[in-house]
Amino acid sequence: MNQSAKRYSPLQVALIGGAIATTATISVFSQAWTRSANAALQDSPKALVDQVWQLVNREYVDEKFNQQDWQAIRQSLLTKEYTSNKDAYVAIREALQKLGDPYTRFMDPKQYESLTNQTSGEVSGIGIRMQINEKTKRLTVIEAMDNSPALKAGLKSGDEILAIDGRSTLKMTVEDASKLIRGQVGTSVKLDLERLSNKFNVKLTRATIEVPTVKYTLKQETGRRVGYIKLQEFSSHAADQMRVAIRTLKDQKVDAYVLDLRGNPGGLLNASIEIARMWLDDGHIVKTVDRKGSSAQTQANRTAITKLPLAVLVDGNSASASEILTGALKDNKRAVVVGSQTFGKALVQSVHELNDGSGLAVTIAHYYTPNGTDINHKGIAPDIKLDLTQTQERQLASNPNLIGTNSDPQYTRAIVVLSGGKLATDTSQDPQSISISAKDLEF
């Protein structure tokens, strides 16, 4: 999700994320509360405490507040004295814990900024991916991103970063290096580098970089041209990147697609809906039900880019927005789902920026798949259940280049389905009867 200093205005942005919870809306707290709040409380820790209480009171999905006396909790909060906002943070978190909902939670300013940064799909920096080279133990460039200051300056994969603004990178972690390289757009950073024993330095001006969240490639599999698409999260740029991926592969005359949602924790709800519409011409996508029992159903709108066969890969870390997309494709019989049971998170949240730059996530609704299935704490059962062994999981984790290859059993099983004349929309076989052990697909 975004890594720029970007702030969200009173605009409602739906979010669904494994780490964040499921669906959420990011907004600045309404001015109505500010006008009604006691002037003496303004810009004080008590104002922050009551701001949080008011939001939960107005939006929380359970009107009984987990059988808690929410009014009494407000009185208790406001009778306390707080010497700082940090004291208020402690009281807020204690009050929210009483709701028994881990997804209704308070975020300090850094945590909230991290969340909004992540969802924007942007980073303020020079546009490189880095790692510590296992052999040399040096900080090394993996990739210079498209249209980035780094690419324009000629940085290449394999370049070793010796210093950042004069500070040696020896024994520096990738995280620490990233903090030094990132900064305000328009400011500069100097890198000392080494390439093939030649040392040089460059001065780069930081810019806003769109982080790629969609990766795709054309694969030749058993006489078929397969478009493999890996979606890492549902950021604000994910839908645009997915559209490019589907169309590019379509122009390359693919016969089928594999959409890999494994490990995808979620992100923006609107992104998941928009992406579902790229695969579906008609049918329901998701239904949400709020605290009053009112429901809203989102549908496809005849904007599908392709009708070619589709397999979707999922695992236990495919959560929230990933589950909305998977549920829509599965229930509409648009795709065959291969892999492990998904995470099981079906709660809708609203995320608000508070007066001091901190944030609050509030569960406001429940969502259901098109068939009305409640996947909360259950997940989505794949059409073809194929769990990886611990050895296979370790192999793929230690060498990500094997993901989406013949060394990846779940991907290989998807190819078998797509290549065996059984189209993604073929439901002639009872999904519950399809099961295969990953041990049968060792590579």
C-alpha positions in Angstrom: 0.0 0.0 0.0 1.5 3.6 -0.6 4.8 4.8 0.7 4.6 8.4 -0.1 3.6 11.2 2.3 0.2 11.3 0.7 -2.9 11.9 2.9 -6.4 10.8 2.2 -9.1 13.5 2.2 -12.7 12.9 3.3 -12.9 10.4 0.4 -14.2 7.0 1.1 -11.8 4.3 -0.1 -12.8 0.7 0.6 -10.0 -1.5 1.9 -9.6 -5.2 2.3 -6.4 -6.6 3.7 -5.1 -9.5 5.7 -3.0 -7.2 7.8 -5.5 -4.5 7.9 -8.6 -6.5 8.3 -11.0 -6.8 5.5 -12.9 -4.0 3.9 -12.3 -0.5 5.0 -12.9 3.1 4.1 -10.3 5.7 4.7 -11.5 9.2 5.6 -10.9 12.2 7.7 -13.3 12.3 10.7 -16.4 14.4 9.9 -16.5 18.0 10.7 -19.8 17.5 12.5 -18.0 15.9 15.4 -15.5 18.8 15.6 -18.3 21.3 15.7 -20.1 19.5 18.4 -17.1 18.7 20.6 -16.5 20.8 23.6 -14.2 23.6 22.7 -12.1 23.0 25.8 -11.3 19.5 24.6 -10.0 20.6 21.2 -6.5 19.4 20.4 -6.2 17.6 23.7 -5.8 13.9 24.4 -9.4 13.8 25.6 -10.5 15.1 22.3 -8.7 12.3 20.6 -10.2 9.7 23.0 -13.8 11.0 22.4 -13.2 11.2 18.7 -12.4 7.5 18.7 -15.4 6.7 20.9 -17.8 8.7 18.7 -16.6 6.9 15.5 -17.1 3.4 17.1 -20.5 4.5 18.5 -21.6 5.6 15.1 -20.2 2.9 12.9 -19.4 -0.3 14.7 -21.2 -3.3 13.1 -22.4 -4.7 16.5 -24.9 -2.3 18.0 -24.6 -4.2 21.3 -20.8 -3.5 21.4 -20.0 -7.1 22.4 -22.4 -6.7 25.4 -20.4 -3.8 26.7 -21.9 -0.7 28.1 -20.4 1.7 25.5 -21.9 4.8 27.2 -20.3 3.9 30.5 -17.0 3.3 28.7 -17.1 6.9 27.4 -17.7 8.3 30.8 -14.8 6.3 32.1 -12.5 7.5 29.3 -13.4 11.2 29.8 -13.0 11.2 33.5 -9.4 10.2 33.2 -6.5 12.7 33.0 -4.1 12.2 30.1 -0.7 13.9 30.2 0.0 13.1 26.5 -1.5 11.6 23.4 0.5 8.5 24.1 -1.4 8.1 27.4 -4.6 8.5 25.4 -3.4 5.8 22.9 -3.1 3.3 25.8 -6.7 4.1 27.0 -8.1 3.9 23.5 -6.5 0.5 22.8 -7.8 -0.9 26.2 -11.4 0.3 25.4 -11.3 -1.2 21.9 -10.1 -4.6 23.2 -13.4 -4.9 25.0 -15.2 -5.2 21.7 -13.5 -8.5 21.1 -12.7 -7.6 17.5 -9.1 -7.6 16.4 -9.9 -5.6 13.3 -11.4 -2.6 15.1 -8.1 -1.1 16.1 -6.2 2.1 16.7 -3.0 3.1 14.8 -0.5 5.6 16.0 0.6 8.2 13.4 3.5 6.0 12.1 1.2 2.9 11.8 -1.5 4.9 10.1 1.0 6.5 7.6 2.3 3.0 6.8 -1.2 1.8 6.1 -2.1 4.7 3.8 1.3 4.4 2.2 0.7 0.8 1.4 -2.7 1.3 -0.1 -1.6 4.0 -2.5 0.8 1.7 -4.3 3.4 4.5 -4.5 6.7 5.2 -2.9 8.8 8.4 -2.6 12.3 7.5 -3.6 14.5 6.6 -6.5 12.8 3.4 -7.7 15.1 0.5 -6.9 14.7 -2.9 -5.4 17.6 -4.1 -3.2 18.9 -7.2 -1.4 21.9 -8.3 0.5 24.0 -10.5 -1.8 24.5 -13.8 -0.1 28.1 -14.3 -1.4 29.5 -10.8 -1.1 27.3 -9.7 1.8 26.9 -6.3 0.1 23.8 -4.3 -0.5 23.0 -4.9 -4.2 20.5 -3.5 -6.7 18.0 -6.2 -7.9 16.1 -4.0 -10.3 15.6 -0.4 -11.3 11.9 0.2 -11.8 10.4 1.5 -15.0 10.4 5.3 -15.4 12.3 5.8 -12.2 15.2 8.2 -11.4 17.4 5.1 -10.9 16.7 3.7 -14.3 17.1 7.0 -16.0 20.5 7.4 -14.2 21.6 4.0 -15.6 21.5 1.9 -12.5 21.5 -1.8 -13.3 20.8 -5.1 -11.6 24.0 -6.2 -9.8 25.2 -2.7 -8.9 26.6 -2.7 -5.4 25.7 0.2 -3.2 28.7 1.1 -1.1 27.4 4.3 0.6 24.2 6.4 0.9 24.9 10.1 1.3 28.3 9.2 2.6 27.2 6.6 5.0 28.7 3.2 4.5 26.2 0.4 3.8 28.6 -2.2 5.3 26.4 -4.4 7.6 23.4 -2.2 6.8 20.0 -4.0 6.5 17.8 -3.5 3.4 15.2 -1.8 5.7 17.7 0.7 7.0 19.0 1.5 3.5 15.4 2.0 2.3 14.8 4.5 5.1 17.9 6.5 4.0 17.0 6.4 0.3 13.3 7.3 0.7 12.5 10.9 1.4 10.5 13.9 0.2 9.8 14.2 -3.5 12.2 16.7 -5.1 15.1 16.1 -2.6 18.3 14.4 -3.6 20.3 11.4 -2.4 23.9 10.5 -3.4 24.8 6.8 -3.9 28.4 5.4 -4.1 28.3 2.3 -6.3 30.5 -0.4 -7.7 30.0 -2.2 -11.0 32.4 -4.9 -12.2 35.2 -3.5 -9.9 34.5 0.1 -11.2 33.5 2.6 -8.6 31.3 5.5 -9.4 28.6 7.7 -7.8 25.3 9.2 -8.8 23.1 12.0 -7.4 19.5 11.2 -7.8 16.4 13.4 -7.2 13.6 11.5 -5.4 10.3 11.2 -7.2 6.9 9.4 -6.7 7.3 5.9 -7.9 4.4 3.6 -8.8 5.1 0.3 -7.1 4.5 -2.7 -9.4 2.0 -5.0 -7.8 1.2 -7.1 -10.9 3.7 -9.3 -12.6 2.9 -11.2 -15.7 4.6 -13.4 -18.3 3.7 -15.7 -21.3 4.5 -19.3 -20.7 4.6 -22.3 -23.1 3.0 -25.2 -21.3 2.2 -28.6 -23.0 1.5 -27.0 -26.3 -0.6 -24.2 -24.8 0.2 -20.5 -24.4 -0.6 -19.6 -20.9 -0.7 -16.1 -19.4 0.6 -16.2 -15.9 -0.3 -13.2 -13.7 0.9 -12.7 -10.1 -1.1 -10.2 -8.1 0.7 -9.3 -4.9 -1.8 -6.9 -3.3 -4.8 -4.7 -4.2 -3.3 -1.3 -4.2 -4.7 1.8 -5.9 -2.7 1.0 -9.0 -3.5 -2.7 -9.1 -6.5 -2.5 -11.4 -4.7 -0.5 -14.0 -1.7 -2.8 -13.9 -4.0 -5.9 -14.1 -5.8 -4.4 -17.1 -2.4 -3.9 -18.9 -1.4 -7.5 -18.0 -4.6 -9.1 -19.3 -4.6 -7.1 -22.5 -0.9 -7.6 -23.2 -1.2 -11.4 -22.8 -4.3 -11.4 -24.9 -2.5 -9.6 -27.7 0.2 -12.4 -27.4 -2.5 -14.9 -28.3 -2.7 -16.8 -25.0 -5.0 -19.8 -24.8 -5.7 -19.5 -21.0 -4.7 -17.6 -17.9 -3.4 -18.5 -14.4 -4.1 -15.8 -11.8 -1.9 -16.3 -8.7 -3.4 -14.8 -5.5 -1.2 -16.9 -3.1 0.1 -14.8 -0.3 -2.0 -11.8 -1.3 -3.3 -10.3 2.0 -5.8 -8.0 0.3 -6.0 -4.2 -0.1 -8.5 -1.9 -1.6 -12.1 -3.2 -2.0 -12.7 -1.1 -5.1 -9.6 -2.7 -6.7 -10.9 -6.2 -6.1 -14.3 -5.3 -7.7 -12.8 -3.6 -10.7 -10.5 -6.6 -11.3 -13.4 -9.0 -10.9 -15.2 -7.1 -13.7 -12.2 -7.6 -16.0 -12.9 -11.4 -15.9 -16.7 -11.4 -15.5 -19.2 -10.1 -17.9 -22.2 -10.6 -15.6 -23.1 -12.0 -12.2 -22.8 -10.8 -8.6 -19.4 -10.0 -7.2 -19.9 -9.4 -3.4 -22.7 -8.6 -1.0 -22.2 -6.4 2.2 -24.5 -6.2 5.2 -24.3 -3.4 7.7 -25.2 -3.0 11.4 -28.9 -2.2 10.4 -29.1 -5.4 8.3 -29.2 -3.4 5.1 -27.4 -5.1 2.2 -25.7 -3.8 -0.9 -24.8 -6.1 -3.8 -22.1 -5.3 -6.4 -22.4 -6.8 -9.9 -20.4 -7.2 -13.0 -21.1 -4.7 -15.7 -20.3 -6.4 -19.0 -16.8 -5.0 -19.1 -14.8 -8.3 -19.2 -11.6 -8.1 -21.1 -11.4 -11.9 -21.8 -13.5 -15.0 -21.7 -10.6 -17.4 -22.0 -10.3 -20.2 -19.5 -8.9 -19.2 -16.1 -7.4 -20.9 -13.1 -6.9 -19.1 -9.8 -4.2 -20.1 -7.3 -4.8 -19.5 -3.6 -3.4 -20.5 -0.2 -3.9 -19.9 3.5 -2.5 -16.4 3.1 -4.9 -15.3 0.4 -7.2 -13.0 2.4 -9.9 -10.5 2.2 -9.9 -8.7 -1.2 -8.3 -11.9 -2.6 -11.2 -13.9 -1.2 -13.7 -11.5 -2.6 -12.2 -11.9 -6.1 -11.8 -15.6 -5.7 -15.4 -16.0 -4.4 -16.8 -14.0 -7.3 -14.9 -16.0 -9.9 -15.7 -19.4 -8.3 -19.4 -18.8 -7.5 -19.9 -17.5 -11.1 -18.2 -20.6 -12.5 -15.7 -18.4 -14.2 -12.6 -20.0 -12.9 -11.3 -23.2 -11.4 -9.7 -22.5 -8.0 -6.6 -24.5 -7.1 -4.6 -24.6 -3.9 -5.2 -24.5 -0.2 -8.1 -23.2 1.9 -8.0 -19.4 2.0 -7.6 -17.3 5.1 -11.2 -16.6 6.0 -11.8 -12.9 6.6 -15.1 -11.3 5.7 -15.4 -8.2 7.7 -15.8 -4.7 6.3 -14.0 -1.8 7.9 -13.9 1.9 7.8 -10.5 3.6 8.4 -10.3 7.2 9.5 -7.5 9.7 10.0 -7.8 11.3 13.4 -6.9 14.8 14.6 -3.2 14.1 15.4 -2.4 12.0 12.3 -3.2 8.7 14.0 -5.9 6.4 12.6 -8.8 4.2 13.5 -10.1 1.1 11.8 -13.7 0.2 12.6 -15.6 -2.9 11.5 -18.8 -1.7 9.9 -20.2 -4.6 7.9 -19.9 -8.2 6.9 -19.5 -9.5 3.3 -20.7 -12.6 1.5 -19.7 -14.3 -1.7 -22.2 -14.2 -4.6 -23.8 -17.5 -3.5 -24.4 -16.0 0.0 -21.6 -17.9 1.6 -20.1 -16.6 4.8 -16.4 -17.3 4.7 -15.5 -15.6 7.9 -13.1 -17.9 9.9 -13.7 -20.5 7.3 -12.1 -19.4 4.0 -12.9 -20.5 0.5 -12.5 -24.2 -0.3 -10.6 -24.6 -3.6 -12.2 -26.6 -6.4 -9.0 -28.6 -6.5 -7.5 -28.9 -3.0 -3.7 -29.2 -3.2 -1.7 -28.5 0.0 2.0 -28.1 -0.3 4.3 -30.1 1.9 6.6 -28.2 4.3 9.5 -29.1 2.0 7.8 -27.6 -1.0 6.9 -24.5 0.9 10.5 -24.0 2.0 11.8 -24.6 -1.5 9.5 -22.0 -3.0 10.1 -19.5 -0.2 13.9 -19.8 -0.5 13.8 -19.5 -4.3 10.9 -17.3 -5.5 12.0 -17.8 -9.1 10.5 -21.3 -8.9 7.0 -19.9 -8.3 4.9 -20.3 -11.4 7.2 -23.0 -12.8 7.2 -26.8 -13.1 8.7 -26.8 -9.6 5.6 -25.3 -8.2 3.0 -28.1 -7.7 -0.1 -25.8 -7.4 0.8 -24.0 -10.6 1.5 -27.3 -12.3 -1.9 -28.7 -11.3 -3.6 -25.6 -12.7 -1.8 -26.2 -16.0 -2.9 -29.8 -16.0 -6.5 -28.6 -15.6 -6.2 -25.9 -18.3 -4.4 -28.2 -20.7 -6.5 -31.3 -20.2 -9.5 -30.0 -22.1 -11.3 -29.2 -18.8 -12.1 -25.5 -19.2 -12.1 -23.2 -16.2 -15.9 -23.0 -16.5 -16.4 -26.8 -16.5 -18.3 -27.7 -13.3 -19.3 -31.2 -14.4 -17.2 -32.7 -11.6 -18.3 -32.1 -8.0 -15.6 -29.7 -6.5 -15.8 -31.5 -3.2 -14.7 -34.7 -4.8 -11.5 -33.2 -6.4 -8.5 -33.7 -4.1 -4.9 -34.4 -4.7 -1.9 -34.6 -2.5 1.1 -32.4 -3.2 3.2 -35.4 -2.6 1.9 -36.8 -5.8 3.4 -33.8 -7.6 6.9 -33.7 -6.3 9.4 -32.0 -8.7 
